[in-house]
């Protein structure tokens, strides 16, 4: 597997509008895009800092993963996402190494294929995502 770069880092927040206000007023940052992913039960604001995106996510449902994360741990770093050259190959390689994956097959959102790694203890409690493709909310 070839990890090409960090694609994005996600932060779980209770109030996305308040988070956007703080980042706009204190840092002068404006979201590059915003979207809702019903399949993931999240509302997201995405900012680019160089090539790396920073996403702030608010849950759209009390049973969503972001809501559960905040209930258990509070707001904060939710996941890191690494861009790989070939997601299927990366998943196969991890399975061969006996690494548990949350996903048996890739998910897809906006033309980007992605899968989550289930290795919370070895990865220091940070959810890890592998993705392939370029993020484009217009797809």
C-alpha positions as CSV (number, residue, x, y, z in Angstrom):
1,X,0.0,0.0,0.0
2,X,1.2,3.5,-0.8
3,X,0.0,6.3,1.5
4,X,0.3,9.4,-0.7
5,X,-0.6,12.0,1.9
6,X,-2.8,13.1,4.7
7,X,-6.1,13.9,3.0
8,X,-8.0,15.4,6.0
9,X,-8.4,15.5,9.7
10,X,-11.9,15.6,11.2
11,X,-13.1,17.1,14.4
12,X,-16.3,16.2,16.1
13,X,-18.2,19.3,17.3
14,X,-21.5,19.9,19.0
15,X,-22.3,23.2,17.2
16,X,-21.1,23.5,13.7
17,X,-22.3,27.1,13.2
18,X,-20.5,28.2,16.4
19,X,-17.3,26.5,15.2
20,X,-17.5,28.2,11.8
21,X,-18.0,31.6,13.6
22,X,-14.9,31.1,15.7
23,X,-12.7,30.0,12.8
24,X,-14.0,32.9,10.7
25,X,-13.6,35.6,13.3
26,X,-10.4,34.4,15.0
27,X,-8.5,32.9,12.1
28,X,-10.1,34.5,9.0
29,X,-11.0,31.0,7.6
30,X,-14.0,30.4,5.4
31,X,-15.1,26.9,4.5
32,X,-14.1,25.7,1.0
33,X,-17.3,23.6,1.0
34,X,-20.1,22.4,3.2
35,X,-22.2,19.3,2.8
36,X,-24.5,16.8,4.6
37,X,-23.8,13.1,4.3
38,X,-27.1,11.4,5.3
39,X,-25.4,8.0,5.1
40,X,-22.9,9.1,7.8
41,X,-25.4,11.2,9.8
42,X,-23.2,14.3,9.6
43,X,-23.2,17.9,8.6
44,X,-19.7,19.1,7.6
45,X,-17.7,22.2,6.9
46,X,-14.4,21.6,5.1
47,X,-11.4,24.0,5.1
48,X,-8.2,23.6,3.2
49,X,-4.9,24.4,4.9
50,X,-2.4,23.8,2.0
51,X,-3.2,20.4,0.6
52,X,-4.7,19.0,3.8
53,X,-8.4,19.5,4.6
54,X,-9.7,20.1,8.1
55,X,-13.3,19.1,8.6
56,X,-15.6,20.0,11.4
57,X,-18.5,17.6,11.8
58,X,-21.8,17.9,13.6
59,X,-24.0,14.9,14.0
60,X,-27.5,15.1,12.4
61,X,-28.9,12.3,14.6
62,X,-28.4,11.3,18.2
63,X,-27.5,7.8,17.1
64,X,-24.8,8.9,14.7
65,X,-21.2,8.0,15.2
66,X,-20.1,11.6,15.8
67,X,-22.9,12.0,18.4
68,X,-21.8,8.8,20.2
69,X,-18.1,9.9,20.0
70,X,-19.0,13.3,21.7
71,X,-21.1,11.6,24.3
72,X,-18.2,9.3,25.2
73,X,-15.2,11.5,24.7
74,X,-16.3,15.1,24.2
75,X,-15.5,17.2,21.2
76,X,-12.2,16.8,19.5
77,X,-10.2,14.9,17.0
78,X,-12.4,12.3,15.5
79,X,-10.4,10.8,12.6
80,X,-7.5,11.1,10.3
81,X,-7.8,10.2,6.6
82,X,-4.9,9.0,4.5
83,X,-5.1,9.1,0.7
84,X,-3.9,5.8,-0.9
85,X,-3.1,5.0,-4.5
86,X,-5.3,1.8,-4.5
87,X,-8.0,1.3,-1.8
88,X,-8.8,-2.3,-2.7
89,X,-5.1,-3.2,-2.6
90,X,-4.7,-1.4,0.7
91,X,-7.6,-3.2,2.3
92,X,-6.4,-6.6,1.0
93,X,-2.9,-5.9,2.4
94,X,-4.3,-4.9,5.8
95,X,-6.5,-8.0,5.9
96,X,-3.3,-10.1,5.2
97,X,-1.7,-8.4,8.2
98,X,-4.7,-9.4,10.3
99,X,-5.7,-5.7,10.7
100,X,-9.5,-5.5,11.4
101,X,-11.4,-3.2,9.0
102,X,-14.8,-1.7,9.9
103,X,-15.7,-2.0,6.2
104,X,-15.7,-5.2,4.2
105,X,-16.0,-3.2,1.0
106,X,-15.3,0.4,0.1
107,X,-17.9,3.1,0.8
108,X,-18.4,5.9,-1.7
109,X,-19.2,9.6,-1.3
110,X,-18.8,12.3,-3.9
111,X,-16.7,10.1,-6.2
112,X,-14.3,9.2,-3.4
113,X,-14.0,5.6,-2.2
114,X,-13.1,5.1,1.4
115,X,-13.0,2.5,4.2
116,X,-12.4,2.6,7.9
117,X,-9.7,0.7,9.9
118,X,-10.8,-0.8,13.2
119,X,-7.6,-0.7,15.2
120,X,-8.4,1.7,18.0
121,X,-5.9,0.6,20.6
122,X,-2.9,0.3,18.2
123,X,-3.9,3.7,16.6
124,X,-4.2,5.5,19.9
125,X,-7.9,5.8,19.8
126,X,-8.0,7.8,16.6
127,X,-10.4,6.4,13.9
128,X,-8.4,5.9,10.7
129,X,-9.8,6.2,7.2
130,X,-8.2,5.2,3.9
131,X,-9.5,6.9,0.8
132,X,-8.9,6.8,-2.9
133,X,-10.0,9.5,-5.4
134,X,-10.4,13.2,-5.2
135,X,-13.1,14.7,-3.1
136,X,-15.7,16.6,-5.2
137,X,-19.1,17.5,-3.7
138,X,-20.4,18.1,-7.3
139,X,-20.2,14.4,-8.1
